[in-house]
Amino acid sequence: MNKGKNVLFISYDGMTDPLGQSQVIPYLKGLSKAGFTIYLLSCEKKQAFNLYKKDVEEMLEGSNINWTSINYTKKPPILSTLLDVLKLKRVAKKLHKEYRIDMVHTRPGIPALIGLWMKKKLGVKFLNDIREFYADSRVEGEMWNTVIPVYKTIYNYFKTKENEAVALSDGIVCLTYAAEEIIKAWPVFKKHTALEVIPCSADLQLFNPETISETQRESWRRDLKISKDDFVISYLGSIGGWYLTDELMRFFKILSNKMPAAKILFISPHRHEDIKFVATKYGLNPDMIITQKANRQQVPELLSLSQYSVFFIKPCYSKQSSSPTKHGEIMAMGIPIITNGGVGDVETIVNRYQSGIVVEDFTETAFEAAALQVAEGRIFDKEGIRQGAFEFYALDSAIEKYISIYNKILMQ
C-alpha cells in the first residue's frame, strides 16, 4: 500500500541534537520499514553537526530515509528565522520538484509554516504534528514578551497561521489526550480530519533496570560519594525554563528535614553552579546536592541509583499539549515520580499506573503531604510502573499509530 509514497518530514530541531535522535529518527525508521520513502529536512547547528553528523548517518544507514539539512541561523533575532523559512521553502520546493512529495509532515512553529505553504501552493497533503501549542508556549515560556509590539505582532501572526494549519490539515497528531480535547473544541477544527494522540516514546530497551549490574551502580556510587544508606532522588534533564527549580528545592528542603539521609542527584548537562546556588538559597546542605553530566547510555545507570525521581513543570495552557520524554524513561526504569498536575496527561498516567505522587500545588502544605508519603516509606510496584511505560510510551505503538494516520491521509 505504501510503496512509492514519498513523505517530506520537516524539523526545526537538528538530527544532531538529542531530540532528533530520540524523538524523530526512531519514528521515521519505523515508517520507512513500513514502505514509505522519507525525505528528512532539518535545521542543524554548526557545532553539533560537525560533531555528530557521522553518528546520524550511521543511524540512518540501511533505512529508506534521505536526509537533507540546512544551517540553523541564530542571529540576528527574527531576521535569522525569516532567513531559515526562506531556506526551508527553497529546499522543500526543490525536493518536491525532484521526487513528487505526496505528503508533508511537520512539527509546530516554523516547519508548520512550510507545510501549510506546500499544502496551499503545491497541493501536497499535510500532516500537522501539533507537539506543542507553539505561539502560546513562546509567551508562557517568556521567550516572547507581547508587551513589546514586535513580539505581539509575531504572536498574532503565528496564532493566525496555527488556526489556518488546523483548518487545512489532512491529519493532525498531538501528544496528549488533554490536547486532543482542546483541539477538537477549536472552531477551526473539522470533525472529519484524522487525529491521533501519540505521546513521546521512550527507548524501553535502553531504559531497562535489568541491564544494569550492581557493579555499575557501585562504581557510580563511589564516583559520586553516595553510600548505600543514602536515600537518592534523581532529577533528569536541564533546569530552568518550564522546569521549576525553586519549587523543587523548596520541596527537597522539606523532605530533607524528615529524611536527613536524602540526597538529590541532578543528571543535567549544564548549569551545575546554578543548581548549587538555588540549593544554598533554600538552606540545603551542599553535600545533599550531586550534579553529573551524562551521555545517553549513562542516563539509565544514574537513574538506577535513585528511589524516586522528581520534576515540577510550570502548569499553564500550552503545557496541556506537553508529553515530557523523561516521564516515560523514568517509568521504564520502574522508578516512582514526584511531580505536579496541569501538564498534559502526566497526572492521569501517574494515577492510572500508581506510579508516583502528584502534588496538588506548590504550597508548603502540598509539599509536606508528599514528603510525608516518601518518609513513611510508601511502597510502589516497580514492575507495574515499568509495565505502564510499555503500555503508554512504547515506540512500536507510536509507529503503528503514525502508519495508521499516514495511510488515512494518503488514501484520501
Secondary structure, 3 states (H helix, E strand, C coil): CCCCCEEEEEECCCCCCHHHHHHCHHHHHHHHHCCCEEEEEEEECHHHHHHHHHHHHHHHCCCCEEEEEEECCCCCCCHHHHHHHHHHHHHHHHHHHHHCCCEEEECCCHHHHHHHHHHHHHCCEEEEEECCCHHHHHHHCCCCCCCCHHHHHHHHHHHHHHHHHHHHCCEEEECCHHHHHHHHHCCCCCCCCEEEECCCCECCCCCCHHHCCHHHHHHHHHHHCCCCCCEEEEEECCCECCECHHHHHHHHHHHHHHCCCEEEEEECCCCHHHHHHHHHHCCCCHHHEEEECCCCCHHHHHHCCCCEEECCECCCHHHHHCCCHHHHHHHHCCCCEEEECCCCCHHHHHHHCCCEEEECCCCHHHHHHHHHHHHCCCCCCHHHHHHHHHHHHEHHHHHHHHHHHHHHHHCC
